[in-house]
Amino acid sequence: MMYSASSDKTQAVLISRRQDAVNWDQHAILLEGRKIHLQESVNILGVEFDSGLTYTSHVRKVAKDAAWKLSCIRRVAHLLDAQGVDTLYKSQVRSLMNLAPRMVLLLPVIPPPP
């Protein structure tokens, strides 16, 4: 079986507890003769992890996206009835907030109460 790495898709991060572990711009890994530069964080299946294996930046991004979508819904809420606002909220905002933590923590999905 032959392995070939795509240099534009391959990501590398140095995992360390030290705050000053590495100067990210000056280090690289050679893989099949191609340089893979170290990054401060990597994106794995839509979840961003940093060098300390935390996903704080991912949670911040999800919260920012949800807040933006909620503000959009608030701007058009006067044009919709209650069911329309509820449908937009559940599909755009709540789906982001419900999926993100469970995806990272691998917790079972618990259906909302009726």
ZASE-27824 format. One record per atom (N, C-alpha, C): residue in one letter; atom name; x, y, z negated. Coordinates in steps of 0.05 Angstrom, whole numbers, plus 5000, padded with zeros to 4 digits. Layout:
N
aa: A | at: CA | u: X | v: Y | w: Z
...
This chain:
114
aa: M | at: N | u: 5017 | v: 4976 | w: 5000
aa: M | at: CA | u: 5000 | v: 5000 | w: 5000
aa: M | at: C | u: 5018 | v: 5025 | w: 5000
aa: M | at: N | u: 5013 | v: 5043 | w: 5018
aa: M | at: CA | u: 5029 | v: 5067 | w: 5020
aa: M | at: C | u: 5015 | v: 5090 | w: 5007
aa: Y | at: N | u: 5030 | v: 5105 | w: 4991
aa: Y | at: CA | u: 5020 | v: 5128 | w: 4977
aa: Y | at: C | u: 5029 | v: 5153 | w: 4991
aa: S | at: N | u: 5011 | v: 5171 | w: 4997
aa: S | at: CA | u: 5020 | v: 5197 | w: 5007
aa: S | at: C | u: 5005 | v: 5219 | w: 4992
aa: A | at: N | u: 5020 | v: 5239 | w: 4983
aa: A | at: CA | u: 5009 | v: 5260 | w: 4967
aa: A | at: C | u: 5005 | v: 5285 | w: 4985
aa: S | at: N | u: 4982 | v: 5298 | w: 4981
aa: S | at: CA | u: 4977 | v: 5323 | w: 4995
aa: S | at: C | u: 4987 | v: 5345 | w: 4977
aa: S | at: N | u: 5007 | v: 5360 | w: 4986
aa: S | at: CA | u: 5019 | v: 5381 | w: 4969
aa: S | at: C | u: 5000 | v: 5403 | w: 4963
aa: D | at: N | u: 4980 | v: 5408 | w: 4980
aa: D | at: CA | u: 4961 | v: 5429 | w: 4973
aa: D | at: C | u: 4940 | v: 5420 | w: 4954
aa: K | at: N | u: 4937 | v: 5395 | w: 4949
aa: K | at: CA | u: 4917 | v: 5385 | w: 4930
aa: K | at: C | u: 4929 | v: 5375 | w: 4904
aa: T | at: N | u: 4955 | v: 5369 | w: 4904
aa: T | at: CA | u: 4968 | v: 5358 | w: 4881
aa: T | at: C | u: 4974 | v: 5381 | w: 4861
aa: Q | at: N | u: 4968 | v: 5375 | w: 4835
aa: Q | at: CA | u: 4972 | v: 5395 | w: 4814
aa: Q | at: C | u: 4990 | v: 5382 | w: 4793
aa: A | at: N | u: 5006 | v: 5399 | w: 4780
aa: A | at: CA | u: 5023 | v: 5389 | w: 4758
aa: A | at: C | u: 5022 | v: 5409 | w: 4735
aa: V | at: N | u: 5021 | v: 5398 | w: 4711
aa: V | at: CA | u: 5022 | v: 5415 | w: 4687
aa: V | at: C | u: 5039 | v: 5401 | w: 4667
aa: L | at: N | u: 5054 | v: 5417 | w: 4652
aa: L | at: CA | u: 5071 | v: 5407 | w: 4630
aa: L | at: C | u: 5054 | v: 5408 | w: 4605
aa: I | at: N | u: 5049 | v: 5386 | w: 4592
aa: I | at: CA | u: 5033 | v: 5385 | w: 4568
aa: I | at: C | u: 5051 | v: 5387 | w: 4544
aa: S | at: N | u: 5046 | v: 5408 | w: 4528
aa: S | at: CA | u: 5064 | v: 5414 | w: 4506
aa: S | at: C | u: 5048 | v: 5429 | w: 4484
aa: R | at: N | u: 5057 | v: 5426 | w: 4459
aa: R | at: CA | u: 5045 | v: 5442 | w: 4437
aa: R | at: C | u: 5059 | v: 5469 | w: 4434
aa: R | at: N | u: 5082 | v: 5471 | w: 4445
aa: R | at: CA | u: 5098 | v: 5496 | w: 4442
aa: R | at: C | u: 5085 | v: 5518 | w: 4459
aa: Q | at: N | u: 5084 | v: 5542 | w: 4448
aa: Q | at: CA | u: 5073 | v: 5565 | w: 4462
aa: Q | at: C | u: 5092 | v: 5574 | w: 4485
aa: D | at: N | u: 5118 | v: 5572 | w: 4480
aa: D | at: CA | u: 5138 | v: 5581 | w: 4500
aa: D | at: C | u: 5151 | v: 5557 | w: 4514
aa: A | at: N | u: 5135 | v: 5537 | w: 4521
aa: A | at: CA | u: 5146 | v: 5512 | w: 4531
aa: A | at: C | u: 5161 | v: 5515 | w: 4557
aa: V | at: N | u: 5151 | v: 5531 | w: 4575
aa: V | at: CA | u: 5164 | v: 5532 | w: 4601
aa: V | at: C | u: 5157 | v: 5559 | w: 4615
aa: N | at: N | u: 5175 | v: 5567 | w: 4632
aa: N | at: CA | u: 5169 | v: 5590 | w: 4649
aa: N | at: C | u: 5156 | v: 5578 | w: 4675
aa: W | at: N | u: 5130 | v: 5580 | w: 4678
aa: W | at: CA | u: 5115 | v: 5565 | w: 4698
aa: W | at: C | u: 5125 | v: 5570 | w: 4727
aa: D | at: N | u: 5134 | v: 5594 | w: 4732
aa: D | at: CA | u: 5142 | v: 5601 | w: 4760
aa: D | at: C | u: 5168 | v: 5588 | w: 4768
aa: Q | at: N | u: 5186 | v: 5581 | w: 4750
aa: Q | at: CA | u: 5212 | v: 5572 | w: 4757
aa: Q | at: C | u: 5216 | v: 5542 | w: 4758
aa: H | at: N | u: 5196 | v: 5527 | w: 4750
aa: H | at: CA | u: 5199 | v: 5498 | w: 4750
aa: H | at: C | u: 5181 | v: 5485 | w: 4771
aa: A | at: N | u: 5190 | v: 5463 | w: 4782
aa: A | at: CA | u: 5175 | v: 5448 | w: 4802
aa: A | at: C | u: 5183 | v: 5418 | w: 4800
aa: I | at: N | u: 5166 | v: 5402 | w: 4811
aa: I | at: CA | u: 5170 | v: 5373 | w: 4812
aa: I | at: C | u: 5172 | v: 5366 | w: 4842
aa: L | at: N | u: 5192 | v: 5350 | w: 4849
aa: L | at: CA | u: 5194 | v: 5341 | w: 4877
aa: L | at: C | u: 5179 | v: 5315 | w: 4880
aa: L | at: N | u: 5161 | v: 5314 | w: 4899
aa: L | at: CA | u: 5145 | v: 5290 | w: 4905
aa: L | at: C | u: 5146 | v: 5287 | w: 4935
aa: E | at: N | u: 5159 | v: 5265 | w: 4944
aa: E | at: CA | u: 5163 | v: 5260 | w: 4972
aa: E | at: C | u: 5176 | v: 5283 | w: 4986
aa: G | at: N | u: 5194 | v: 5296 | w: 4973
aa: G | at: CA | u: 5209 | v: 5318 | w: 4985
aa: G | at: C | u: 5194 | v: 5345 | w: 4985
aa: R | at: N | u: 5170 | v: 5345 | w: 4973
aa: R | at: CA | u: 5155 | v: 5370 | w: 4972
aa: R | at: C | u: 5155 | v: 5380 | w: 4943
aa: K | at: N | u: 5156 | v: 5406 | w: 4941
aa: K | at: CA | u: 5156 | v: 5418 | w: 4914
aa: K | at: C | u: 5128 | v: 5421 | w: 4904
aa: I | at: N | u: 5123 | v: 5411 | w: 4880
aa: I | at: CA | u: 5097 | v: 5415 | w: 4867
aa: I | at: C | u: 5103 | v: 5433 | w: 4843
aa: H | at: N | u: 5094 | v: 5458 | w: 4844
aa: H | at: CA | u: 5100 | v: 5477 | w: 4823
aa: H | at: C | u: 5082 | v: 5472 | w: 4798
aa: L | at: N | u: 5094 | v: 5475 | w: 4775
aa: L | at: CA | u: 5079 | v: 5472 | w: 4750
aa: L | at: C | u: 5060 | v: 5495 | w: 4748
aa: Q | at: N | u: 5036 | v: 5489 | w: 4737
aa: Q | at: CA | u: 5015 | v: 5509 | w: 4733
aa: Q | at: C | u: 5009 | v: 5510 | w: 4703
aa: E | at: N | u: 4997 | v: 5532 | w: 4695
aa: E | at: CA | u: 4988 | v: 5535 | w: 4667
aa: E | at: C | u: 4964 | v: 5518 | w: 4662
aa: S | at: N | u: 4948 | v: 5512 | w: 4682
aa: S | at: CA | u: 4925 | v: 5495 | w: 4679
aa: S | at: C | u: 4919 | v: 5480 | w: 4705
aa: V | at: N | u: 4904 | v: 5458 | w: 4702
aa: V | at: CA | u: 4897 | v: 5442 | w: 4726
aa: V | at: C | u: 4867 | v: 5438 | w: 4725
aa: N | at: N | u: 4855 | v: 5434 | w: 4748
aa: N | at: CA | u: 4827 | v: 5429 | w: 4751
aa: N | at: C | u: 4823 | v: 5400 | w: 4758
aa: I | at: N | u: 4810 | v: 5385 | w: 4740
aa: I | at: CA | u: 4805 | v: 5356 | w: 4745
aa: I | at: C | u: 4775 | v: 5352 | w: 4745
aa: L | at: N | u: 4764 | v: 5345 | w: 4768
aa: L | at: CA | u: 4736 | v: 5340 | w: 4772
aa: L | at: C | u: 4719 | v: 5363 | w: 4762
aa: G | at: N | u: 4728 | v: 5388 | w: 4768
aa: G | at: CA | u: 4713 | v: 5411 | w: 4761
aa: G | at: C | u: 4717 | v: 5421 | w: 4732
aa: V | at: N | u: 4733 | v: 5408 | w: 4717
aa: V | at: CA | u: 4739 | v: 5417 | w: 4689
aa: V | at: C | u: 4768 | v: 5426 | w: 4688
aa: E | at: N | u: 4772 | v: 5451 | w: 4678
aa: E | at: CA | u: 4799 | v: 5462 | w: 4677
aa: E | at: C | u: 4811 | v: 5456 | w: 4650
aa: F | at: N | u: 4835 | v: 5444 | w: 4651
aa: F | at: CA | u: 4850 | v: 5437 | w: 4627
aa: F | at: C | u: 4876 | v: 5453 | w: 4627
aa: D | at: N | u: 4885 | v: 5463 | w: 4604
aa: D | at: CA | u: 4910 | v: 5478 | w: 4603
aa: D | at: C | u: 4932 | v: 5460 | w: 4592
aa: S | at: N | u: 4956 | v: 5471 | w: 4588
aa: S | at: CA | u: 4979 | v: 5455 | w: 4580
aa: S | at: C | u: 4976 | v: 5444 | w: 4551
aa: G | at: N | u: 4958 | v: 5454 | w: 4536
aa: G | at: CA | u: 4953 | v: 5444 | w: 4509
aa: G | at: C | u: 4930 | v: 5424 | w: 4509
aa: L | at: N | u: 4921 | v: 5416 | w: 4532
aa: L | at: CA | u: 4898 | v: 5397 | w: 4536
aa: L | at: C | u: 4872 | v: 5408 | w: 4523
aa: T | at: N | u: 4869 | v: 5434 | w: 4525
aa: T | at: CA | u: 4843 | v: 5446 | w: 4516
aa: T | at: C | u: 4828 | v: 5455 | w: 4541
aa: Y | at: N | u: 4803 | v: 5459 | w: 4539
aa: Y | at: CA | u: 4787 | v: 5468 | w: 4562
aa: Y | at: C | u: 4774 | v: 5494 | w: 4555
aa: T | at: N | u: 4787 | v: 5511 | w: 4540
aa: T | at: CA | u: 4777 | v: 5537 | w: 4532
aa: T | at: C | u: 4771 | v: 5554 | w: 4557
aa: S | at: N | u: 4789 | v: 5555 | w: 4576
aa: S | at: CA | u: 4784 | v: 5572 | w: 4600
aa: S | at: C | u: 4760 | v: 5561 | w: 4615
aa: H | at: N | u: 4756 | v: 5535 | w: 4615
aa: H | at: CA | u: 4732 | v: 5524 | w: 4629
aa: H | at: C | u: 4707 | v: 5532 | w: 4615
aa: V | at: N | u: 4706 | v: 5531 | w: 4589
aa: V | at: CA | u: 4682 | v: 5539 | w: 4574
aa: V | at: C | u: 4676 | v: 5569 | w: 4578
aa: R | at: N | u: 4697 | v: 5585 | w: 4579
aa: R | at: CA | u: 4694 | v: 5614 | w: 4584
aa: R | at: C | u: 4682 | v: 5618 | w: 4612
aa: K | at: N | u: 4691 | v: 5603 | w: 4631
aa: K | at: CA | u: 4681 | v: 5606 | w: 4659
aa: K | at: C | u: 4652 | v: 5598 | w: 4660
aa: V | at: N | u: 4645 | v: 5576 | w: 4648
aa: V | at: CA | u: 4617 | v: 5567 | w: 4648
aa: V | at: C | u: 4599 | v: 5587 | w: 4634
aa: A | at: N | u: 4608 | v: 5598 | w: 4611
aa: A | at: CA | u: 4592 | v: 5619 | w: 4597
aa: A | at: C | u: 4589 | v: 5644 | w: 4614
aa: K | at: N | u: 4610 | v: 5652 | w: 4628
aa: K | at: CA | u: 4609 | v: 5675 | w: 4645
aa: K | at: C | u: 4589 | v: 5671 | w: 4668
aa: D | at: N | u: 4591 | v: 5647 | w: 4681
aa: D | at: CA | u: 4573 | v: 5641 | w: 4703
aa: D | at: C | u: 4544 | v: 5640 | w: 4693
aa: A | at: N | u: 4539 | v: 5628 | w: 4670
aa: A | at: CA | u: 4512 | v: 5627 | w: 4659
aa: A | at: C | u: 4501 | v: 5655 | w: 4653
aa: A | at: N | u: 4518 | v: 5672 | w: 4641
aa: A | at: CA | u: 4509 | v: 5699 | w: 4634
aa: A | at: C | u: 4502 | v: 5715 | w: 4660
aa: W | at: N | u: 4519 | v: 5711 | w: 4681
aa: W | at: CA | u: 4513 | v: 5725 | w: 4706
aa: W | at: C | u: 4487 | v: 5716 | w: 4718
aa: K | at: N | u: 4482 | v: 5690 | w: 4718
aa: K | at: CA | u: 4457 | v: 5679 | w: 4729
aa: K | at: C | u: 4433 | v: 5688 | w: 4712
aa: L | at: N | u: 4436 | v: 5689 | w: 4686
aa: L | at: CA | u: 4415 | v: 5699 | w: 4669
aa: L | at: C | u: 4409 | v: 5728 | w: 4674
aa: S | at: N | u: 4429 | v: 5744 | w: 4679
aa: S | at: CA | u: 4424 | v: 5773 | w: 4685
aa: S | at: C | u: 4409 | v: 5776 | w: 4712
aa: C | at: N | u: 4415 | v: 5759 | w: 4731
aa: C | at: CA | u: 4401 | v: 5759 | w: 4756
aa: C | at: C | u: 4372 | v: 5752 | w: 4753
aa: I | at: N | u: 4367 | v: 5732 | w: 4736
aa: I | at: CA | u: 4339 | v: 5724 | w: 4731
aa: I | at: C | u: 4324 | v: 5746 | w: 4717
aa: R | at: N | u: 4337 | v: 5760 | w: 4698
aa: R | at: CA | u: 4324 | v: 5782 | w: 4684
aa: R | at: C | u: 4316 | v: 5804 | w: 4703
aa: R | at: N | u: 4333 | v: 5809 | w: 4724
aa: R | at: CA | u: 4327 | v: 5830 | w: 4744
aa: R | at: C | u: 4303 | v: 5824 | w: 4761
aa: V | at: N | u: 4298 | v: 5798 | w: 4766
aa: V | at: CA | u: 4275 | v: 5791 | w: 4783
aa: V | at: C | u: 4251 | v: 5780 | w: 4768
aa: A | at: N | u: 4254 | v: 5779 | w: 4741
aa: A | at: CA | u: 4232 | v: 5767 | w: 4725
aa: A | at: C | u: 4205 | v: 5781 | w: 4728
aa: H | at: N | u: 4206 | v: 5807 | w: 4733
aa: H | at: CA | u: 4180 | v: 5822 | w: 4736
aa: H | at: C | u: 4165 | v: 5814 | w: 4762
aa: L | at: N | u: 4179 | v: 5801 | w: 4780
aa: L | at: CA | u: 4167 | v: 5792 | w: 4805
aa: L | at: C | u: 4155 | v: 5764 | w: 4803
aa: L | at: N | u: 4161 | v: 5750 | w: 4781
aa: L | at: CA | u: 4153 | v: 5722 | w: 4778
aa: L | at: C | u: 4133 | v: 5718 | w: 4755
aa: D | at: N | u: 4118 | v: 5696 | w: 4756
aa: D | at: CA | u: 4102 | v: 5689 | w: 4733
aa: D | at: C | u: 4120 | v: 5674 | w: 4713
aa: A | at: N | u: 4109 | v: 5667 | w: 4690
aa: A | at: CA | u: 4124 | v: 5654 | w: 4669
aa: A | at: C | u: 4136 | v: 5627 | w: 4678
aa: Q | at: N | u: 4120 | v: 5612 | w: 4694
aa: Q | at: CA | u: 4130 | v: 5587 | w: 4703
aa: Q | at: C | u: 4154 | v: 5590 | w: 4723
aa: G | at: N | u: 4153 | v: 5611 | w: 4739
aa: G | at: CA | u: 4175 | v: 5616 | w: 4758
aa: G | at: C | u: 4200 | v: 5623 | w: 4743
aa: V | at: N | u: 4198 | v: 5640 | w: 4722
aa: V | at: CA | u: 4221 | v: 5648 | w: 4707
aa: V | at: C | u: 4232 | v: 5623 | w: 4692
aa: D | at: N | u: 4215 | v: 5607 | w: 4681
aa: D | at: CA | u: 4223 | v: 5583 | w: 4667
aa: D | at: C | u: 4237 | v: 5563 | w: 4686
aa: T | at: N | u: 4227 | v: 5560 | w: 4710
aa: T | at: CA | u: 4239 | v: 5543 | w: 4730
aa: T | at: C | u: 4267 | v: 5553 | w: 4738
aa: L | at: N | u: 4270 | v: 5579 | w: 4743
aa: L | at: CA | u: 4296 | v: 5590 | w: 4749
aa: L | at: C | u: 4316 | v: 5586 | w: 4726
aa: Y | at: N | u: 4306 | v: 5592 | w: 4702
aa: Y | at: CA | u: 4324 | v: 5589 | w: 4679
aa: Y | at: C | u: 4334 | v: 5560 | w: 4676
aa: K | at: N | u: 4315 | v: 5541 | w: 4677
aa: K | at: CA | u: 4323 | v: 5513 | w: 4674
aa: K | at: C | u: 4342 | v: 5504 | w: 4696
aa: S | at: N | u: 4337 | v: 5512 | w: 4721
aa: S | at: CA | u: 4354 | v: 5502 | w: 4743
aa: S | at: C | u: 4381 | v: 5516 | w: 4745
aa: Q | at: N | u: 4382 | v: 5542 | w: 4737
aa: Q | at: CA | u: 4407 | v: 5557 | w: 4741
aa: Q | at: C | u: 4424 | v: 5560 | w: 4716
aa: V | at: N | u: 4411 | v: 5567 | w: 4694
aa: V | at: CA | u: 4426 | v: 5573 | w: 4669
aa: V | at: C | u: 4429 | v: 5548 | w: 4651
aa: R | at: N | u: 4406 | v: 5537 | w: 4644
aa: R | at: CA | u: 4407 | v: 5514 | w: 4626
aa: R | at: C | u: 4422 | v: 5490 | w: 4637
aa: S | at: N | u: 4420 | v: 5486 | w: 4663
aa: S | at: CA | u: 4434 | v: 5463 | w: 4675
aa: S | at: C | u: 4464 | v: 5467 | w: 4671
aa: L | at: N | u: 4474 | v: 5491 | w: 4674
aa: L | at: CA | u: 4503 | v: 5496 | w: 4669
aa: L | at: C | u: 4511 | v: 5491 | w: 4641
aa: M | at: N | u: 4495 | v: 5501 | w: 4622
aa: M | at: CA | u: 4501 | v: 5499 | w: 4594
aa: M | at: C | u: 4498 | v: 5470 | w: 4584
aa: N | at: N | u: 4480 | v: 5456 | w: 4595
aa: N | at: CA | u: 4475 | v: 5428 | w: 4586
aa: N | at: C | u: 4496 | v: 5409 | w: 4597
aa: L | at: N | u: 4504 | v: 5413 | w: 4622
aa: L | at: CA | u: 4522 | v: 5394 | w: 4635
aa: L | at: C | u: 4551 | v: 5398 | w: 4626
aa: A | at: N | u: 4560 | v: 5422 | w: 4623
aa: A | at: CA | u: 4589 | v: 5427 | w: 4617
aa: A | at: C | u: 4599 | v: 5413 | w: 4592
aa: P | at: N | u: 4587 | v: 5416 | w: 4569
aa: P | at: CA | u: 4598 | v: 5403 | w: 4545
aa: P | at: C | u: 4597 | v: 5372 | w: 4546
aa: R | at: N | u: 4575 | v: 5362 | w: 4557
aa: R | at: CA | u: 4572 | v: 5333 | w: 4558
aa: R | at: C | u: 4591 | v: 5320 | w: 4578
aa: M | at: N | u: 4597 | v: 5335 | w: 4599
aa: M | at: CA | u: 4616 | v: 5325 | w: 4619
aa: M | at: C | u: 4643 | v: 5322 | w: 4607
aa: V | at: N | u: 4651 | v: 5342 | w: 4591
aa: V | at: CA | u: 4678 | v: 5342 | w: 4579
aa: V | at: C | u: 4680 | v: 5322 | w: 4556
aa: L | at: N | u: 4660 | v: 5322 | w: 4540
aa: L | at: CA | u: 4661 | v: 5305 | w: 4516
aa: L | at: C | u: 4650 | v: 5277 | w: 4520
aa: L | at: N | u: 4638 | v: 5272 | w: 4544
aa: L | at: CA | u: 4627 | v: 5246 | w: 4551
aa: L | at: C | u: 4606 | v: 5237 | w: 4531
aa: L | at: N | u: 4589 | v: 5255 | w: 4522
aa: L | at: CA | u: 4567 | v: 5248 | w: 4505
aa: L | at: C | u: 4543 | v: 5240 | w: 4521
aa: P | at: N | u: 4526 | v: 5224 | w: 4510
aa: P | at: CA | u: 4502 | v: 5216 | w: 4525
aa: P | at: C | u: 4483 | v: 5241 | w: 4528
aa: V | at: N | u: 4469 | v: 5241 | w: 4550
aa: V | at: CA | u: 4450 | v: 5263 | w: 4555
aa: V | at: C | u: 4425 | v: 5257 | w: 4539
aa: I | at: N | u: 4417 | v: 5276 | w: 4522
aa: I | at: CA | u: 4393 | v: 5273 | w: 4506
aa: I | at: C | u: 4372 | v: 5291 | w: 4519
aa: P | at: N | u: 4349 | v: 5279 | w: 4526
aa: P | at: CA | u: 4328 | v: 5295 | w: 4539
aa: P | at: C | u: 4317 | v: 5316 | w: 4520
aa: P | at: N | u: 4309 | v: 5340 | w: 4530
aa: P | at: CA | u: 4298 | v: 5360 | w: 4513
aa: P | at: C | u: 4271 | v: 5351 | w: 4502
aa: P | at: N | u: 4263 | v: 5361 | w: 4479
aa: P | at: CA | u: 4237 | v: 5353 | w: 4468
aa: P | at: C | u: 4214 | v: 5363 | w: 4486
aa: P | at: N | u: 4192 | v: 5349 | w: 4486
aa: P | at: CA | u: 4169 | v: 5357 | w: 4504
aa: P | at: C | u: 4157 | v: 5383 | w: 4496
